Amino acid sequence: MSIAPIINSPAASGLSPTLPPAPANPREELAKLLDGRYPDARGRYGPFGGRFVPETLIPAITRLEQVAREAFNDTSFLDELSMHQRDWIGRPTPLCHAANLSKLWGVDLWLKREDLAHTGAHKINNALGQALLARRLGVQRIIAETGAGQHGVATAAACARLGFACRVYMGAADVERQAPNVQRMKRLGAEVVPVESGDRTLRAAIDEALRDWVSDPMGTHYLLGSAVGPHPFPFLVRSFQSVIGREARAQFHERTGRLPDQAYACVGGGSNAIGFFHGFLGDERVELFGVEAGGHGDKPGEHSSTIARGRPGVLHGCYSMLLQDENGQIIDTHSISAGLDYPGVGPEHSFLHHIGRVTYIAASDDDAITGVRSLCRHEGILPALEPSHAIGAIARLAPSLKGKSILVHLCGRGDKDAPILQAHGV
Ligand SMILES: *Cc1c(COP(=O)(O)O)cnc(C)c1O
């Protein structure tokens, strides 16, 4: 069975690969997002999003959306979610002033410490939330995809805690590169399936997970790990990750009596960034920056700057910005960090770019290394390579940011990156 071409083909969707015209009233478009008119009934955020999947998945996806909307209005669900968030994840995660780097760079730098969440990154917020939803769905089995392994570990942990059988699809190349996380998943009781097809990395793993789901849509929940995929996944993932932005805004205000001038988060599929940004989208004076992986060059294959360099198209069930060639074929990506190495991006980010509420910039592999070094040496924190792109961007831009208060989402810790760091002499 081959369903990936149906899911991936822009031609099959009849959607335009050219950028839609800028909206006449961006403020009204943002209002629709903030008051819940987006995602609309078709799962769209303005022109982006939707659900481009085989017919066989529609009943499962429709049921998932219904069950989620009921759960989000049920205090017993929300109470259980916050109990696990507090006792098991360790929420709220701290807000931390980076006093030494502030002095060095002439800014006022603050970090939202999601690296201190259970299993070491933000992924656990979504894994826990969707596993609780899977209970209400009545499924027996959960499947997931993973790139570097962080989402696989988070899903394996949530499945162990809530009593689900768990299978994780992982590109064979990533299985080789990320051995410690493969061991962690297995120790937590998950079955790890190496995917030999396609690019042998995350994109192939998602294709394979979708294939599995098609074979048993009603008995299985596909626990998607980023704010991508067909509606309602981008909405679900954002809902479970937005606890980060809510906490960060309240903590920042409590500590400083104001809001930051600027807030930064790295963008792969976009889950950590969307959860973080949602705390501030309604605060017009807070400038928001999404940091994509600029890799080691501007040519196709050298970076993963999807929004900066992509065009709209359909990948993995949704219409969003995409790195593709003239024929709509997906272009290979590169980033020093496995978590940012994805040719697509969540539709809500494409929308926020489209209406100009968030500015998307690129930070290179070298910027990321600078970011890791800076936080290690000056703040005693070993960050993951992904958020180090945001730190590195600030290091580079610092001369133009003098005196600004800046909040960075430090979405993961760096233990997983030890082999890459060693190879780069860090
Ligand atoms: C997975 C991961 C990312 C990238 O995923 P998003 O969905 O863009 O957040 C970024 N940082 C860390 C630490 C990750 O584990």
The ligand as an SDF file (V2000), in Angstrom:
LIG
                    3D

 15 15  0  0  0  0  0  0  0  0999 V2000
   11.7540   18.3950   18.7920 C   0  0  0  0  0  0  0  0  0  0  0  0
   12.4740   19.5650   19.2590 C   0  0  0  0  0  0  0  0  0  0  0  0
   12.4400   20.7870   18.5510 C   0  0  0  0  0  0  0  0  0  0  0  0
   11.7410   20.9770   17.2330 C   0  0  0  0  0  0  0  0  0  0  0  0
   10.3810   20.7490   17.2490 O   0  0  0  0  0  0  0  0  0  0  0  0
    9.2960   21.9210   17.3150 P   0  0  0  0  0  0  0  0  0  0  0  0
    8.0350   21.1990   17.0320 O   0  0  0  0  0  0  0  0  0  0  0  0
    9.6500   22.9260   16.2750 O   0  0  0  0  0  0  0  0  0  0  0  0
    9.3470   22.4910   18.6820 O   0  0  0  0  0  0  0  0  0  0  0  0
   13.0880   21.8750   19.0720 C   0  0  0  0  0  0  0  0  0  0  0  0
   13.7720   21.7870   20.2210 N   0  0  0  0  0  0  0  0  0  0  0  0
   13.8460   20.6420   20.9390 C   0  0  0  0  0  0  0  0  0  0  0  0
   14.6100   20.6450   22.2030 C   0  0  0  0  0  0  0  0  0  0  0  0
   13.1960   19.4970   20.4790 C   0  0  0  0  0  0  0  0  0  0  0  0
   13.2650   18.3660   21.1920 O   0  0  0  0  0  0  0  0  0  0  0  0
  1  2  1  0
  2  3  1  0
  2 14  2  0
  3  4  1  0
  3 10  2  0
  4  5  1  0
  5  6  1  0
  6  7  2  0
  6  8  1  0
  6  9  1  0
 10 11  1  0
 11 12  2  0
 12 13  1  0
 12 14  1  0
 14 15  1  0
M  END
$$$$
